[in-house]
Amino acid sequence: MEYRRLGNAGLQVSALSLGSWLTFGKQIDDATAENLMVVAYENGINFFDNAETYARGESERVMGRILHKLKWDRSSYLVSSKVFFGDGGKMPNQSGLSRKHVFEACHAALHRLQVDYLDLFFCHRPDKNTPIEETVWAMNHLIQQGKVLYWGTSEWSAQEIMEAHMVAARLNLIGPTMEQPEYNMFKREKVEVEFGQIYKTVGMGNTIWSPLASGVLTDKYLGKLPEGTRLSMEGLEWLRERSLTPKRLEKVRKLNEVAQELNTSMAKLAVAWCLKNPHVSTVILGASRIGHLEENLTALEVLGKLTPAVMERIEAILDNKPNKPAF
């Protein structure tokens, strides 16, 4: 396993990490979830990603029971939660980034995960109804209380992230350390261009999600739609319609040919491509089967095969390189 700094922080995070969205507490049983965490941990993964809204809190409960059972040294792993959507409650203060919900969401996550502190705590989306000063103060208080070590954002714009940093600098508080954006061969603008100035000025680590574009960047959708996959799940029709377009599938077919020539799989090529970006601190893997996780854990072996010539060939197939500002 390779370990990378989380942006400018001293924290070391495994280049590959394990997420629980749509799997823990929903798609897979607890025994499978435990096996996935054990395989990940034994292969060097030290970061396990979660959120209050995943399976309405059940994802964190499952992970908490596993962590309690396995009794790993607390200093050997990182665990996260996210606050914004809530865990299912519909009352006014049961979602968002108000001081009340941020505090209560943190305490609920600690209880569900059965830990004394969260290594990473993300603001899952920006909240237009809460002043950014209130959210920055709330995160700073949680850090002062030892309940959170690092706070960050997820799917925030560069402008919103910098606003948080300006507030933190003005009030002498701790600003966000990391962002969790979607990043893959089809989703590039934010990580590669929009955040460019942030890397140069205040620094930021990216804990990216959906490296396989919900499974599209594998070979399993090149034939007919298989059963039991993420895109065949009830309620995710919107994701299927957005992801499985003829244009995308044609690109995947060509990319799969490149992967075969490199003697690797399409999935590992997609993960390695994300890792090639120096601003990616960790790639969050989602898995419902041990075999899939074990395969993707070897994606680091593909990095050396991604020569400039191979990267140029991939770029030509994708034909979606974001335009960078001239200045």
C-alpha positions as CSV (number, residue, x, y, z in Angstrom):
1,M,0.0,0.0,0.0
2,E,1.1,3.6,-0.7
3,Y,0.3,6.3,1.8
4,R,-0.2,10.0,0.9
5,R,-0.6,13.2,2.9
6,L,-4.1,14.5,3.3
7,G,-3.4,17.8,1.5
8,N,-1.1,20.0,3.6
9,A,-1.9,18.1,6.8
10,G,0.6,15.7,8.4
11,L,-2.0,12.9,8.3
12,Q,-1.1,9.8,6.3
13,V,-4.0,8.2,4.4
14,S,-3.8,5.0,2.3
15,A,-4.0,5.7,-1.4
16,L,-6.9,3.3,-1.5
17,S,-9.7,3.4,1.0
18,L,-13.0,1.6,1.6
19,G,-16.4,3.4,1.5
20,S,-19.8,2.1,2.7
21,W,-22.3,4.1,0.5
22,L,-25.1,1.8,-0.8
23,T,-23.5,-1.3,0.6
24,F,-23.2,-1.4,4.4
25,G,-26.6,-1.8,6.0
26,K,-28.3,-2.0,2.7
27,Q,-26.9,-4.1,-0.2
28,I,-24.8,-6.5,1.8
29,D,-25.1,-8.4,5.1
30,D,-23.0,-7.7,8.1
31,A,-20.8,-10.7,7.7
32,T,-19.8,-9.6,4.2
33,A,-19.2,-6.0,5.4
34,E,-16.9,-7.4,8.1
35,N,-15.0,-9.5,5.6
36,L,-14.5,-6.5,3.3
37,M,-13.1,-4.4,6.1
38,V,-10.8,-7.2,7.2
39,V,-9.4,-7.7,3.7
40,A,-9.0,-4.0,3.3
41,Y,-7.2,-3.5,6.6
42,E,-4.9,-6.5,6.0
43,N,-3.9,-5.0,2.7
44,G,-2.9,-1.7,4.2
45,I,-6.1,0.4,3.9
46,N,-6.4,2.7,6.9
47,F,-9.3,4.9,6.0
48,F,-13.0,3.8,6.2
49,D,-15.5,6.3,4.9
50,N,-19.1,6.7,6.2
51,A,-21.9,9.3,6.6
52,E,-25.0,9.9,8.7
53,T,-27.3,9.5,5.7
54,Y,-25.9,6.2,4.5
55,A,-28.8,3.7,5.0
56,R,-30.2,6.3,7.4
57,G,-27.5,5.7,10.0
58,E,-27.4,1.9,9.7
59,S,-24.2,1.9,7.7
60,E,-22.4,3.6,10.6
61,R,-24.0,1.1,13.1
62,V,-22.8,-1.8,11.0
63,M,-19.3,-0.4,10.8
64,G,-19.3,0.5,14.5
65,R,-20.2,-3.1,15.5
66,I,-17.4,-4.4,13.3
67,L,-14.8,-2.0,14.7
68,H,-15.9,-2.9,18.2
69,K,-15.6,-6.6,17.5
70,L,-12.2,-6.5,15.7
71,K,-10.6,-4.2,18.3
72,W,-8.0,-2.8,16.0
73,D,-5.5,-0.3,17.5
74,R,-7.4,3.0,17.2
75,S,-4.2,4.7,16.0
76,S,-4.0,2.3,13.1
77,Y,-7.1,3.4,11.2
78,L,-9.1,6.5,10.2
79,V,-12.9,6.7,10.2
80,S,-15.1,9.4,8.9
81,S,-18.7,10.7,9.0
82,K,-20.5,13.4,7.1
83,V,-23.1,15.9,8.2
84,F,-25.9,17.6,6.2
85,F,-28.6,15.2,5.0
86,G,-29.5,13.8,8.4
87,D,-30.3,10.2,9.2
88,G,-33.9,10.2,8.1
89,G,-35.5,12.8,10.4
90,K,-37.8,15.4,8.6
91,M,-38.0,18.1,11.3
92,P,-36.4,21.5,10.5
93,N,-33.2,21.0,12.5
94,Q,-32.5,17.4,11.7
95,S,-30.5,18.3,8.6
96,G,-28.2,21.1,7.3
97,L,-25.1,22.7,8.8
98,S,-26.4,24.7,11.7
99,R,-24.5,24.5,15.0
100,K,-27.3,22.3,16.4
101,H,-27.3,19.7,13.7
102,V,-23.5,19.6,13.3
103,F,-23.1,18.9,17.0
104,E,-25.9,16.4,17.2
105,A,-24.8,14.6,14.0
106,C,-21.3,14.3,15.4
107,H,-22.5,12.9,18.7
108,A,-24.8,10.4,16.9
109,A,-22.0,9.3,14.6
110,L,-19.7,8.7,17.5
111,H,-22.4,6.6,19.2
112,R,-23.1,4.6,16.0
113,L,-19.5,4.0,15.1
114,Q,-18.6,3.3,18.8
115,V,-15.5,5.5,18.7
116,D,-14.4,8.4,20.9
117,Y,-13.5,10.7,18.0
118,L,-13.9,11.1,14.2
119,D,-10.7,11.4,12.3
120,L,-12.4,13.2,9.4
121,F,-15.8,15.0,9.5
122,F,-17.2,16.3,6.2
123,C,-19.8,18.9,5.5
124,H,-21.7,16.7,3.0
125,R,-23.1,19.6,1.0
126,P,-23.0,23.4,1.4
127,D,-25.9,24.9,3.3
128,K,-27.4,28.1,1.9
129,N,-29.5,28.5,5.0
130,T,-26.6,28.6,7.5
131,P,-24.0,31.4,7.7
132,I,-20.6,29.9,6.9
133,E,-19.2,31.5,10.1
134,E,-21.6,29.3,12.2
135,T,-20.4,26.1,10.5
136,V,-16.7,27.0,10.8
137,W,-17.2,27.8,14.5
138,A,-19.1,24.6,15.1
139,M,-16.3,22.5,13.5
140,N,-13.7,24.4,15.4
141,H,-15.5,23.7,18.7
142,L,-15.7,20.0,17.9
143,I,-12.0,19.9,17.2
144,Q,-11.2,21.8,20.4
145,Q,-13.4,19.2,22.3
146,G,-11.4,16.3,20.8
147,K,-14.4,14.9,19.0
148,V,-13.1,15.6,15.5
149,L,-9.5,15.8,14.3
150,Y,-9.9,17.2,10.7
151,W,-12.9,18.7,9.1
152,G,-13.6,19.1,5.4
153,T,-16.3,19.4,2.7
154,S,-17.9,17.2,0.1
155,E,-19.2,18.5,-3.2
156,W,-18.5,22.2,-2.4
157,S,-17.5,24.7,-5.0
158,A,-14.1,26.3,-4.9
159,Q,-15.7,29.6,-4.0
160,E,-17.5,28.0,-1.0
161,I,-14.3,26.3,0.2
162,M,-12.3,29.5,0.0
163,E,-15.1,31.4,1.8
164,A,-14.7,28.9,4.7
165,H,-10.9,29.5,4.6
166,M,-11.3,33.2,4.7
167,V,-13.7,33.1,7.6
168,A,-11.3,30.7,9.5
169,A,-8.3,33.0,8.8
170,R,-10.2,36.1,9.9
171,L,-11.4,34.5,13.1
172,N,-8.2,32.5,13.7
173,L,-10.0,29.2,13.5
174,I,-9.2,25.9,11.7
175,G,-10.2,25.8,8.1
176,P,-11.2,22.7,6.1
177,T,-8.4,20.3,5.3
178,M,-10.0,18.1,2.7
179,E,-12.8,17.8,0.1
180,Q,-14.6,14.7,-1.1
181,P,-15.6,15.3,-4.8
182,E,-16.7,12.8,-7.4
183,Y,-13.7,12.2,-9.7
184,N,-13.2,9.8,-12.5
185,M,-12.5,9.7,-16.2
186,F,-15.9,11.2,-17.0
187,K,-16.0,13.7,-14.1
188,R,-12.9,15.9,-14.2
189,E,-13.5,19.7,-14.1
190,K,-13.7,20.3,-10.4
191,V,-10.6,18.4,-9.3
192,E,-8.4,19.2,-12.3
193,V,-9.4,22.9,-12.9
194,E,-11.8,24.5,-10.4
195,F,-9.7,23.6,-7.4
196,G,-6.4,24.6,-9.0
197,Q,-5.9,27.8,-7.0
198,I,-6.8,26.2,-3.8
199,Y,-4.0,23.7,-4.1
200,K,-1.6,26.6,-4.6
201,T,-2.8,28.9,-1.8
202,V,-4.3,27.0,1.2
203,G,-3.7,23.4,0.1
204,M,-6.3,20.7,0.1
205,G,-6.5,16.9,0.0
206,N,-9.1,15.1,-2.1
207,T,-10.7,11.9,-0.9
208,I,-12.4,11.1,-4.2
209,W,-15.5,8.9,-4.7
210,S,-16.9,7.0,-7.7
211,P,-13.6,6.3,-9.4
212,L,-15.5,3.7,-11.5
213,A,-18.4,6.0,-12.3
214,S,-20.8,3.8,-10.5
215,G,-19.4,0.7,-12.3
216,V,-19.5,2.1,-15.8
217,L,-15.7,2.1,-16.0
218,T,-15.6,-1.7,-15.8
219,D,-16.4,-4.3,-18.4
220,K,-19.6,-5.5,-16.8
221,Y,-21.9,-3.1,-18.7
222,L,-20.4,-3.8,-22.1
223,G,-23.0,-6.5,-22.6
224,K,-26.6,-6.6,-21.3
225,L,-27.4,-5.0,-17.9
226,P,-26.4,-7.5,-15.3
227,E,-28.5,-8.1,-12.2
228,G,-27.4,-7.3,-8.6
229,T,-25.3,-4.3,-9.6
230,R,-25.5,-0.8,-8.3
231,L,-27.1,0.5,-11.5
232,S,-29.8,-2.2,-11.4
233,M,-30.9,-1.3,-7.8
234,E,-34.4,0.0,-7.3
235,G,-34.5,3.8,-6.7
236,L,-31.3,4.4,-8.7
237,E,-32.9,4.7,-12.1
238,W,-31.7,8.3,-12.3
239,L,-28.1,7.2,-11.9
240,R,-28.5,4.5,-14.5
241,E,-30.0,6.9,-17.1
242,R,-27.2,9.4,-16.4
243,S,-24.4,6.9,-16.5
244,L,-25.2,4.3,-19.2
245,T,-25.2,6.4,-22.3
246,P,-24.2,5.0,-25.7
247,K,-21.4,7.5,-26.0
248,R,-19.9,6.6,-22.7
249,L,-20.1,2.8,-23.3
250,E,-18.3,3.2,-26.6
251,K,-15.5,5.0,-24.8
252,V,-15.4,2.3,-22.2
253,R,-15.0,-0.3,-25.0
254,K,-12.0,1.5,-26.4
255,L,-10.5,2.0,-22.9
256,N,-11.0,-1.7,-22.1
257,E,-8.9,-2.5,-25.2
258,V,-6.1,-0.4,-23.6
259,A,-6.5,-2.2,-20.3
260,Q,-6.2,-5.6,-22.0
261,E,-3.0,-4.5,-23.9
262,L,-1.6,-3.5,-20.5
263,N,-2.6,-6.9,-19.1
264,T,-4.9,-5.4,-16.6
265,S,-8.7,-4.9,-16.1
266,M,-10.8,-1.9,-17.0
267,A,-11.6,-1.3,-13.3
268,K,-7.9,-1.2,-12.2
269,L,-7.1,1.1,-15.1
270,A,-9.8,3.5,-14.0
271,V,-8.6,3.5,-10.4
272,A,-4.9,3.9,-11.3
273,W,-5.8,6.8,-13.6
274,C,-7.3,8.6,-10.6
275,L,-4.3,7.8,-8.5
276,K,-2.1,9.4,-11.2
277,N,-3.4,12.8,-10.2
278,P,-1.0,14.1,-7.4
279,H,-3.9,16.0,-5.8
280,V,-5.8,12.8,-5.1
281,S,-5.0,11.8,-1.5
282,T,-7.1,8.6,-1.6
283,V,-9.5,6.8,-3.9
284,I,-12.5,5.5,-2.1
285,L,-13.4,2.0,-3.3
286,G,-16.9,0.6,-3.0
287,A,-17.4,-3.1,-3.0
288,S,-20.1,-5.7,-2.4
289,R,-18.0,-8.7,-3.1
290,I,-14.6,-9.7,-1.8
291,G,-13.3,-10.6,-5.2
292,H,-14.0,-7.1,-6.6
293,L,-12.2,-5.5,-3.6
294,E,-9.2,-7.8,-3.9
295,E,-8.9,-7.0,-7.6
296,N,-9.1,-3.2,-7.2
297,L,-6.6,-3.4,-4.3
298,T,-3.9,-4.3,-6.9
299,A,-4.6,-1.1,-8.9
300,L,-1.4,0.5,-7.6
301,E,0.5,-2.1,-9.7
302,V,-0.9,-0.4,-12.8
303,L,0.5,3.0,-12.0
304,G,3.9,2.2,-13.4
305,K,2.3,1.2,-16.7
306,L,0.6,4.6,-17.2
307,T,3.4,6.1,-19.2
308,P,3.0,9.5,-20.9
309,A,2.2,7.7,-24.1
310,V,-0.5,5.6,-22.5
311,M,-2.0,8.6,-20.8
312,E,-2.1,10.5,-24.1
313,R,-3.9,7.5,-25.7
314,I,-6.4,7.5,-22.9
315,E,-6.9,11.3,-23.2
316,A,-7.6,10.9,-26.9
317,I,-10.3,8.3,-26.2
318,L,-11.9,10.3,-23.5
319,D,-11.8,13.5,-25.5
320,N,-13.0,15.5,-22.4
321,K,-9.9,17.2,-21.0
322,P,-11.0,20.3,-19.1
323,N,-9.9,23.7,-20.4
324,K,-7.6,25.4,-18.0
325,P,-7.5,29.2,-17.6
326,A,-4.8,30.9,-19.6
327,F,-3.5,32.9,-16.6
